[in-house]
Amino acid sequence: MFGLVVLVAMIGIGYLVLTLTPAAITGYSEAAKMNPYVGYAYLGLIAFGGMLFFGVLSWLVYRLWRNTKENSRQTERRSRNPSELSSAERTAELGDNLQRSREHAEDAFRSPRLRSEIESAIAELEAKRSAKRLEIVAFGSISSGKSSLLNALAGREAFRTDVIGGTTTSECWAPWPDADEVRLVDTPGIAEVQGEQHGAEAAGAAEDADLVLFVVDGPMREFERALLTPLAKMEKRIVLCLNKADWYDRREREELLSQLREQTTGVVKSADIVAVRSRPTLRPQVRQRADGSQETVEVEEPPNIGPLADRLLEIVRDEGADLLLANLLMQSRGLVDEARERVLSALDEEADRVINRYMWAAGGVAAVNPVPLLDLAGGSAVTVKMVLDLAGVYKQKIDADTVIEILSQLGKNLLAMLGASAAAPALGAAVGSFLKTIPGVGTLAGGALQGVVQALVTRWIGRVFRTYYRSGMQAPEGIAELARNEWQILTRPDELRKLIALGREHLVGKM
C-alpha cells in the first residue's frame, strides 16, 4: 500500500516537471528580457516554490510511512502472547496500553461516570504494578478442600470452609504470610449450586490471576479439565495440587500423580504437581501399656502443606516479577479493549451525527446545483471532509492504508454521482429505479431524487468508514466486503423509506 502511494507521488512529480518546465522557461525568458536580475529573481522564486513543494511532499510521505509502520508494529506486538515478548517489550506495551487507556478516559469527557470508572481501573492497575502485588488465585470443585488449603497457607481461618455446596459465593482474599505483597484469592467452586454463574465468576477471577492454584482431590473430571483449558490459553502459570493425599496409600498416590501428569501434559509442568493434606488427620498408633499389653489409639496429625508452600514460594521468588509483568500486560490489554468499547459506544453516536450532517449537505449540493459535474465536485468535497471528520471522532491517524481506502471509496462515490446527475449511466439508473419501487418516491422532484441518491451514497461511505475507524482501521473481511454489507443494510426497504421521508424534509423545501 505504501509503495503504491509513493508511486502515485512520483507520477505526480513527473507530470508537474513535464508540464511546468516549459512554462518556467518561457517565464524566465520574458523576465530576463526586462532585466537580468528580474530573471534571476524569477528563478529564485521557482526554486523556492519547488523546495517548498518537495519539502511538504516529503513530510507527507514520511508521516504516512511512520504511521503505517507504527500501526503495523502495534498490531504485530499485540497479536503475540506475553511469553513471546521480552521483558523490555512487555514493559513498553504495558506503558503504551496505560497511555491509550488514559486517552480513552479523556474521550469519555461527555460521560463523567464512564471517565471515572476507566480512571479507577487504570489507578488500580498502576497500584498493583507499583506495589508489585502478586495474586495466587485458587480454583477447585466443591469439597476439594480448596478453602481449607488456603486457610492452611494463610495460617488462619480467612476463608469459609462450609461443607454445604455453593457456600463460597464470591471472590475473597487474604495476605500470604510467607511472602510480602502476595495475596491468596479464593473463588467460587466449579460445578457448585448455580454452577454457570459461579463458573463465570471463576473465569473472571482467572484473568486477574498472576499464578493459578488448581486443587483436585482425585483424577481430573471433565468439568475440571474444561476450566483448565482456558486457563492454559491465557498462558497462566498453574500449580496443580492433589489435596487429601491421606485418602490414598503410597502406591495409589504415586499412580494418581502419574495420571494427573498425563492429563495435564503441555498445560502444567511436572514439577508443579504436588500432593498435600490441608486438614488434620487421625493416624492409628500402637501404645505399650504398663502391664505389657498393647492398645491402638488414634493420634491427630497436623496438616501437611509443606510441598505446596515450598513450590509456590520458589515460583514467587524466581519468577514472580515475570509472572506479574505478564499478567499486568494481559490485564492492560483487557483494560484498553473494555475502555475502548465503552467509549466507542459514545463515539458512535457522535459519528452518526457527523454522517447525518454531511449526507444532507452532500445531498443538498447535488439537489440544488443545476450544472452537471459541479454537483459532483461539491458532493465529493463534502464526502472527503466527512471522512476526515470521522477520523477525528475516533482519533485515528491517516496512514497509507487509509489514503488508499479513501481513494477507493471516492471512486465508488464518483460512479454513483455520475449516474444520478447524467441521465443514462447504469449505476444512477439502477439506484433511481430501485428507489422508485419504494412508496413515496414519486412525490420527489428530479433534483430532490438526485439529492436523495447522493445522500444515500454519502451515508453509505460514512457508515463504511465509521466501521473501519471503529475497528482501528482493520477490516478482516476486506474493505470491499465491508462496503457490500453496509450497502445491503442501508438499501433495505424500511431504511429507504426512512431516507425518503427525511429527503422530503431536508431537500424538497430547499429547491
DAFENNOR-V758496 format. One record per residue. SS is DSSP state (a for helix, b for strand, c for the rest). PSI is psi as a letter, one per 40 degrees, with the letter a starting at -180 (* if undefined). Layout:
BEGIN
((SS | PSI) (SS | PSI))
END
This chain:
BEGIN
((c | d) (a | d) (a | d) (a | d) (a | d) (a | d) (a | d) (a | d) (a | d) (a | d) (a | d) (a | d) (a | d) (a | d) (a | d) (a | d) (a | d) (a | d) (a | d) (a | d) (a | d) (a | d) (a | d) (a | d) (a | d) (a | d) (a | d) (a | d) (a | d) (a | d) (a | d) (a | d) (a | d) (a | d) (c | h) (a | d) (a | d) (a | d) (a | d) (a | d) (a | d) (a | d) (a | d) (a | d) (a | d) (a | d) (a | d) (a | d) (a | d) (a | d) (a | d) (a | d) (a | d) (a | d) (a | d) (a | d) (a | d) (a | d) (a | d) (a | d) (a | d) (a | d) (a | d) (a | d) (a | d) (a | d) (a | d) (a | d) (a | d) (a | d) (a | d) (a | d) (a | d) (a | d) (a | d) (a | d) (a | d) (a | d) (c | e) (c | i) (c | i) (a | d) (a | e) (a | e) (c | i) (c | i) (a | d) (a | d) (a | d) (a | d) (a | d) (a | d) (a | d) (a | d) (a | d) (a | d) (a | d) (a | d) (a | d) (a | d) (a | d) (a | d) (a | d) (a | d) (a | d) (a | d) (a | d) (c | f) (c | d) (c | e) (c | g) (a | d) (a | d) (a | d) (a | d) (a | d) (a | d) (a | d) (a | d) (a | d) (a | d) (a | d) (a | d) (a | d) (a | d) (a | d) (a | d) (a | d) (a | d) (a | d) (a | e) (c | f) (c | h) (b | h) (b | h) (b | h) (b | h) (b | h) (b | i) (b | i) (b | i) (c | h) (c | e) (c | e) (c | e) (a | d) (a | d) (a | d) (a | d) (a | d) (a | d) (a | d) (a | d) (a | e) (c | e) (c | i) (c | g) (c | e) (c | i) (c | i) (c | f) (c | i) (c | e) (c | h) (c | i) (c | e) (c | d) (c | g) (c | e) (c | i) (c | h) (b | i) (b | i) (b | i) (b | i) (c | h) (c | d) (c | e) (c | h) (c | i) (c | f) (b | h) (b | h) (b | h) (b | h) (b | i) (c | i) (c | i) (c | i) (b | i) (c | f) (c | a) (c | h) (c | f) (a | d) (a | d) (a | d) (a | d) (a | d) (a | d) (a | d) (a | d) (a | d) (a | d) (a | d) (a | d) (a | d) (a | e) (c | h) (c | d) (b | h) (b | h) (b | h) (b | h) (b | h) (b | i) (c | e) (c | a) (c | i) (c | h) (c | i) (a | d) (a | d) (a | d) (a | d) (a | d) (a | d) (a | d) (a | d) (a | d) (a | d) (a | d) (a | d) (c | e) (c | f) (c | h) (b | h) (b | h) (b | h) (b | h) (b | h) (b | h) (c | i) (c | f) (a | d) (a | e) (a | e) (c | i) (c | i) (a | d) (a | d) (a | d) (a | d) (a | d) (a | d) (a | d) (a | d) (a | d) (a | d) (a | d) (a | d) (a | d) (a | d) (c | f) (c | h) (c | e) (c | d) (c | h) (c | i) (a | d) (a | e) (a | e) (b | h) (b | i) (b | h) (c | i) (b | h) (c | e) (c | i) (c | i) (b | i) (b | h) (b | h) (b | h) (b | h) (b | h) (b | i) (b | h) (c | i) (c | d) (c | e) (c | e) (c | i) (b | i) (b | i) (b | h) (b | i) (b | h) (b | h) (b | h) (b | h) (c | i) (c | i) (b | g) (c | e) (a | d) (a | d) (a | d) (a | d) (a | d) (a | d) (a | d) (a | d) (a | d) (a | d) (a | d) (a | d) (a | d) (a | e) (a | d) (a | d) (a | d) (a | d) (a | d) (a | d) (a | d) (a | d) (a | d) (a | d) (a | d) (a | d) (a | d) (a | d) (a | d) (a | d) (a | d) (a | d) (a | d) (a | d) (a | d) (a | d) (a | d) (a | d) (a | d) (a | d) (a | d) (a | d) (a | d) (a | d) (a | d) (a | d) (a | d) (a | d) (a | d) (a | d) (a | d) (a | d) (a | d) (a | d) (a | d) (a | d) (a | d) (a | d) (a | d) (a | d) (a | d) (a | d) (a | e) (c | h) (c | e) (c | h) (c | i) (c | d) (a | d) (a | d) (a | d) (a | d) (a | d) (a | d) (a | d) (a | d) (a | d) (a | d) (a | d) (a | d) (a | d) (a | d) (a | d) (a | d) (a | d) (a | d) (a | d) (a | d) (c | e) (c | f) (c | h) (c | i) (c | h) (c | a) (a | d) (a | d) (a | d) (a | d) (a | d) (a | d) (a | d) (a | d) (a | d) (a | d) (a | d) (a | d) (a | d) (a | d) (a | d) (a | d) (a | d) (a | d) (a | d) (a | d) (a | d) (a | d) (c | h) (c | e) (c | d) (c | i) (a | d) (a | d) (a | d) (a | d) (a | d) (a | d) (a | d) (a | d) (a | d) (a | d) (a | e) (c | e) (c | h) (c | h) (c | e) (a | d) (a | d) (a | e) (c | h) (c | i) (a | d) (a | d) (a | d) (a | d) (a | d) (a | d) (a | d) (a | d) (a | d) (a | d) (a | d) (a | d) (a | d) (a | d) (a | d) (a | d) (a | d) (a | d) (a | d) (a | d) (a | d) (a | d) (a | d) (a | d) (a | d) (c | e) (c | f) (c | f) (c | h) (c | g) (c | d) (c | e) (c | i) (a | d) (a | d) (a | d) (a | d) (a | d) (a | d) (a | d) (a | d) (a | d) (a | d) (a | d) (a | d) (c | e) (c | i) (a | d) (a | d) (a | d) (a | d) (a | d) (a | d) (a | d) (a | d) (a | d) (a | d) (a | d) (a | d) (a | d) (a | d) (c | d) (a | d) (a | e) (a | e) (c | *))
END
